[in-house]
Amino acid sequence: MNQKITIPAFFLMVLAQLYVPASMIFQKERVIAQGTAYKFRTAPIDPNDPFRGKYITLSFNETGVKVENAEEWNNADEVYVFLTTDSNGYAMIQSIIKEQPKGSDDYIKANIDYIMTDTLSTVFVRYPFDRFYMEESKAPVAETIYNEAAIDSNQVAYALVMVMNGDAVVRDIFIDDVSITEVIRKEQNKVK
C-alpha cells in the first residue's frame, strides 16, 4: 500500500521540478517572440566591475520620472513603469503607478531604487534586466567594446529590450546600431 502512494508521489514531484523551470523559460521566450521592442540607452559603468562571469552588467540612462508627491513613494516598492519612445526611438519612462495595469502591454514591473526630493521630486527605478548573458569566450572583447562605447559620446550603446505584460528580456546589445556579437566577430577577425 505504501509503495502505491510513493511511486505516484515521486512522479508528481519530478513533474513539478520540470514544470517550474520549463514554464519560466517558456515565459521569457514568449516575451522575446511577442513583446514590444524598446531601445534603452546604456550609461557608463565602473570599468573595474563590468563582468561577473558570463554576462555584461548594464546601466541605463533612462531610470527617473518626475512625480508630484514624493512622500507617497518608498524605496524598494514594486511599481509598474509605462514606456514611450523619444524622437530617436529610445525608451523613456512615461509614468509609474503602484497598481498592476490591466490591458496594457507596454509596461515593466520594477522596483524603486531611490527617490530624489529637490525642486522637482524624481523617482528612480531599478529595472529587472541589468545583465546580458553571452558566450564566455567573447567576454573579454565585449567588455572592452561595451565600456568604450558607453563612455564615448560619439558612439551610441543601447540594449534592445522586449517588453510584454510587465515582463522584460534583453534581446541584444547594440553599438551604433550593430549587434555586439557582430562587433566582436569583426574585432576577432582583425586580430587574425
LOVEXGU-538599 format. One record per residue: residue number from 1; residue in one letter; x, z, y of N, C-alpha, C in turn. Coordinates in steps of 0.1 Angstrom, whole numbers. Atoms other than C-alpha are relative to their C-alpha. Example, Ala and Ser with C-alpha at 12.3 -4.5 7.8 and 13.67 -1.06 7.14 Angstrom:
<drenkes>
 num residu  n_xx  n_zz  n_yy ca_xx ca_zz ca_yy  c_xx  c_zz  c_yy
   1      A     9     0   -12   123    78   -45     9     0    12
   2      S    -9     0   -11   137    71   -11    -8     8    11
</drenkes>
This chain:
<drenkes>
 num residu  n_xx  n_zz  n_yy ca_xx ca_zz ca_yy  c_xx  c_zz  c_yy
   1      M     8     0   -12     0     0     0     9     0    13
   2      N    -9    -1   -11    28     9    24     7   -13     3
   3      Q    -7    13    -1    46   -24    17   -10   -11     6
   4      K     9     9    -5    14   -43    25    -1     1    15
   5      I     1    -2   -15    14   -29    61    14    -3     6
   6      T   -13     1    -6    52   -30    66     4   -15     2
   7      I    -4    14    -1    57   -68    59    -8    -7    12
   8      P     7     6   -11    29   -80    83     5     6    14
   9      A    -5    -7   -12    41   -54   109    14    -6     4
  10      F   -14     6    -3    77   -68   106    -2   -14     6
  11      F     2    14    -5    65  -104   111    -6     1    14
  12      L     6    -1   -14    44   -93   142    11     4    10
  13      M   -11    -4    -8    75   -76   156     9   -12     3
  14      V    -9    11    -2    96  -107   151    -7   -11     9
  15      L     8     9    -9    69  -129   167     0     4    14
  16      A     0    -6   -14    67  -106   197    14    -2     6
  17      Q   -13     2    -5   105  -108   201     3   -14     3
  18      L    -2    14    -3   105  -145   200    -9    -5    12
  19      Y    10     5   -10    74  -149   222     5     4    15
  20      V    -3    -4   -13    87  -129   252    11    -9     7
  21      P    -9     9    -7   119  -149   259    -5   -15     1
  22      A     5    14     0   102  -182   250   -10    -2    11
  23      S    10     1   -11    74  -175   275     7     0    13
  24      M    -8     0   -12   100  -167   302     6   -13     3
  25      I    -7    13    -2   119  -199   296   -11   -11     3
  26      F    11    10    -3    86  -219   295    -4     1    14
  27      Q     5    -1   -13    75  -205   328    10    -6    10
  28      K   -10     6    -9   108  -214   345     1   -15    -1
  29      E     0    15     1   108  -249   331   -13    -6     6
  30      R    13     5    -7    71  -253   343     2    -1    15
  31      V    -2     0   -14    82  -243   378     9   -12     4
  32      I    -9    11    -3   110  -269   377    -7   -13    -1
  33      A     7    12     2    87  -296   364   -11    -3    10
  34      Q    12     2    -8    56  -290   385     1     7    14
  35      G    -1    -7   -13    68  -269   415     3    -9    12
  36      T    -4     7   -12    73  -280   451    14     3     3
  37      A   -14    -1    -3   109  -287   461     2     5    15
  38      Y    -4    -4   -13   123  -268   491    15     1     1
  39      K   -14    -1    -2   158  -271   505     3    12     9
  40      F    -4   -13    -7   173  -237   515    14    -2     5
  41      R   -14     1    -5   203  -240   538     7    13    -4
  42      T    -8   -12     4   230  -217   525     9     5    11
  43      A    -9    -6   -10   252  -194   545    13     4    -6
  44      P   -13    -4     6   288  -185   541    -1    14    -7
  45      I    -1   -13     7   296  -156   517    14     5     0
  46      D   -13    -6     1   325  -133   513     8    -8   -10
  47      P    -8     9     9   352  -156   498     7     8   -11
  48      N    -6    -8    11   365  -127   477    -9     3   -11
  49      D    10    -3    11   333  -125   456   -10   -11    -1
  50      P     9    10     1   318  -159   453    -6    -3   -14
  51      F     5     3    14   315  -160   415     1    14    -8
  52      R     0   -11    10   306  -134   389    -3    -6   -13
  53      G     2     6    13   311  -150   356    -3   -15     2
  54      K     3    15     1   294  -184   353   -11    -4    10
  55      Y     9     4   -10   274  -186   385     5     1    14
  56      I    -4    -1   -14   277  -192   422   -10    10     7
  57      T     9    -9    -8   264  -164   444    -4    -7    13
  58      L     6     8   -12   241  -179   471    -4    10    11
  59      S     6    -7   -11   233  -166   505    -7   -10     9
  60      F     8    10    -7   207  -182   528    -1     3    14
  61      N     2    -2   -15   203  -188   565   -14     5     3
  62      E    14    -3    -3   165  -185   565    -5    11    -8
  63      T     5   -11     7   156  -150   555    -8     9     8
  64      G     8    -9    -9   139  -134   585   -12    -7     6
  65      V    12     5    -6   105  -137   600    -5    11    10
  66      K     5    -9   -10    91  -121   632   -13     6    -4
  67      V    13    -6     3    63   -96   627    -4     8    12
  68      E     6    -7   -12    40   -78   652     2    15    -2
  69      N     0   -14     2    40   -43   636    11     3   -10
  70      A   -11    -2    10    74   -35   620    -3    13    -8
  71      E     2   -12     7    62     0   611    -9    -1   -12
  72      E     9     3    12    37   -15   586     8    -5   -12
  73      W    -8     5    11    66   -28   565    11    10    -4
  74      N   -10    -9     5    90    -9   543    11    -7    -8
  75      N   -11     6     8   124   -17   528    -4     0   -15
  76      A     2     1    14   122   -29   492   -15    -3    -4
  77      D    14     4     4    84   -36   494     0   -14    -5
  78      E     3    14     5    72   -66   474    -9    -7    10
  79      V     7     8    -9    60   -93   497    -2   -14    -5
  80      Y     2    14     3    48  -129   495     3    -8    12
  81      V    -6     8   -11    67  -154   516    -6   -14    -1
  82      F     5    13    -2    49  -185   528    10    -9     6
  83      L   -10     9    -4    71  -215   533    -5   -12     7
  84      T     2    12    -6    72  -245   555    13    -7     2
  85      T   -13     6    -2    99  -270   565     2    -3    15
  86      D    -3     4   -13   117  -278   597     0   -15     1
  87      S     0    14    -2   121  -312   612    10    -8    -8
  88      N   -11     6     9   152  -318   590    -4     1   -15
  89      G     4    -1    14   133  -309   558     5    13    -7
  90      Y    -5   -13     6   149  -274   553   -11    10     0
  91      A    10   -10     1   128  -245   542     1    10    12
  92      M     1   -10   -10   116  -220   568   -11    10    -5
  93      I    10   -10     3    96  -188   564   -11    -2    11
  94      Q    11     1    -9    62  -194   579    -6    14     3
  95      S     6   -13    -1    48  -159   573     2     8   -13
  96      I     0    -8    12    48  -130   549   -13     9     0
  97      I    11    -9     2    20  -109   535     2    10   -11
  98      K    -2   -10    10    16   -79   513    -8    -2   -13
  99      E     9     3    12   -12   -91   490     3   -14    -6
 100      Q    -2    12     6    -8  -118   465   -10   -10     4
 101      P    10    10    -4   -24  -150   478    -7    -7   -12
 102      K     8     7    10   -50  -169   459    -1   -15     4
 103      G     2    14    -3   -49  -207   457    11    -7     8
 104      S   -11     7    -7   -16  -215   474    12     0    -9
 105      D   -12     2     8    14  -229   456    13     3     7
 106      D   -13     0    -8    40  -227   484     3    14     5
 107      Y    -4   -14    -4    49  -190   484     9     5   -11
 108      I   -10    -6     9    76  -169   468    -2    15     0
 109      K     1   -15     1    73  -133   456    14     4     2
 110      A   -14    -5    -4   103  -115   472    -1    15     3
 111      N     0   -14    -4   113   -81   484     6     1    14
 112      I    -5    -2   -13   120   -68   519    14     5    -2
 113      D   -14    -4     1   158   -65   523     2    11    11
 114      Y    -1   -10   -11   158   -47   557    -9    -5    12
 115      I     9     3   -12   138   -46   590     8     3    12
 116      M    -7    -2   -12   153   -50   624   -10     1    11
 117      T     9    -2   -11   134   -35   653     8     0    13
 118      D    -5     0   -13   145   -45   687   -11    -6     9
 119      T    11     5    -8   126   -65   713   -10    -8    -8
 120      L     9     6    10   111   -86   685     3     5   -14
 121      S    -2    -5    13   106   -70   652     2   -11   -11
 122      T    -2    10    10   120   -90   623     2     6   -14
 123      V    -1    -5    13   116   -85   586     8   -10    -8
 124      F    -9     9     7   144   -99   564    -3     2   -15
 125      V     3     0    14   136  -108   528    12    -3    -9
 126      R   -10     3    11   158  -109   496    -7    -9   -10
 127      Y     6     9     9   149  -139   476     3     3   -14
 128      P    -3    -3    14   147  -136   438    10    -9    -6
 129      F   -10    10     5   171  -165   435    12     1     9
 130      D   -12    -1    -8   206  -158   446    12    -5    -9
 131      R   -11     5     9   226  -174   417    -3   -14    -4
 132      F     1    14     6   232  -209   405    10     0   -12
 133      Y    -8    -1    12   244  -209   369     6   -14    -3
 134      M    -6    12     3   268  -236   358    10     2   -11
 135      E   -10     0    10   294  -245   332    12     7     5
 136      E   -11    -9    -4   322  -220   333    13    -8     4
 137      S   -13     8    -2   350  -247   332     0    -6    14
 138      K     1     6   -13   337  -261   365     0    10    12
 139      A     2   -11   -10   335  -227   383    12     0    10
 140      P   -11    -1   -10   370  -227   400    -1   -11    11
 141      V     1    11   -10   365  -261   416   -13     2     8
 142      A    13    -3    -7   328  -253   425     2    11    10
 143      E    -2   -11    -9   339  -221   441     7    -4    13
 144      T    -7     5   -12   363  -238   464    -8    -9     8
 145      I     8    10    -7   340  -267   473   -12     7     7
 146      Y    11    -7    -6   310  -244   479     4     8    12
 147      N    -4    -9   -11   329  -219   501     4    -9    12
 148      E    -4     9   -11   345  -247   522   -12    -6     7
 149      A    12     6    -6   311  -264   527    -8    10     8
 150      A     9   -10    -7   293  -232   536     6     5    13
 151      I    -7    -4   -12   319  -223   562     1   -11    10
 152      D    -2    11    -8   324  -258   576   -13    -5     7
 153      S    12     4    -8   299  -266   604    -3   -15    -1
 154      N     2    14     1   304  -303   598    -7    -4   -14
 155      Q     7     3    13   290  -301   562   -12     8    -1
 156      V    12    -7     2   256  -291   551    -1     3   -15
 157      A     2    -5    14   252  -270   520   -14     6    -1
 158      Y    13    -6     2   218  -262   506    -3     1   -15
 159      A     5    -2    14   201  -251   474   -14    -7     0
 160      L    13     6     2   172  -272   461    -8    10    -9
 161      V     8   -10     7   146  -246   450   -14    -5    -3
 162      M    13     4     4   115  -254   431    -9    12     1
 163      V     9   -11    -3    85  -232   441   -13    -3    -5
 164      M    14     2     5    52  -227   423    -6    14    -3
 165      N     8   -13     2    27  -198   424     8    12     0
 166      G    -8   -12    -2    52  -172   436    13     0    -7
 167      D   -13     1     8    80  -182   412     9   -10     7
 168      A    -9    10    -6   111  -200   423    12    -1    -9
 169      V   -11     3     9   140  -216   404    10    -9     8
 170      V   -10     9    -6   173  -231   419     2   -11   -10
 171      R    -1    12     8   174  -266   406    14    -6     1
 172      D   -13     6    -3   207  -277   422     5     5    13
 173      I    -6    -3   -13   232  -271   450     5   -13     5
 174      F    -5    12    -6   240  -299   474    10     2    11
 175      I    -9     0   -11   269  -305   497    -2   -14     6
 176      D     2    13    -7   260  -332   523    -8   -10    -9
 177      D    10     8     8   231  -344   500     6    -5   -13
 178      V    -6     4    13   254  -348   470     0    12    -9
 179      S     0   -11    10   249  -326   439    14     6    -2
 180      I   -13    -6     2   277  -301   434     6    -4   -13
 181      T    -5     5    12   280  -314   399     8   -13     2
 182      E    -6    13    -3   288  -349   412    13     2     9
 183      V   -12    -3    -9   312  -334   439    11     5    -9
 184      I   -11    -6     9   331  -315   412     6   -11    -9
 185      R    -5    11     8   333  -346   390    10    -9     8
 186      K    -9     8    -9   348  -366   419    13     7     3
 187      E   -12    -8    -2   373  -338   426     9     0   -12
 188      Q    -7     0    12   383  -336   390     6   -14    -3
 189      N    -5    14     2   388  -374   389    12    -2     9
 190      K   -11     2    -9   411  -372   419    13     6    -6
 191      V   -12    -8     6   434  -347   400     6    -8   -11
 192      K    -5     8    12   437  -371   370     9   -10     4
</drenkes>
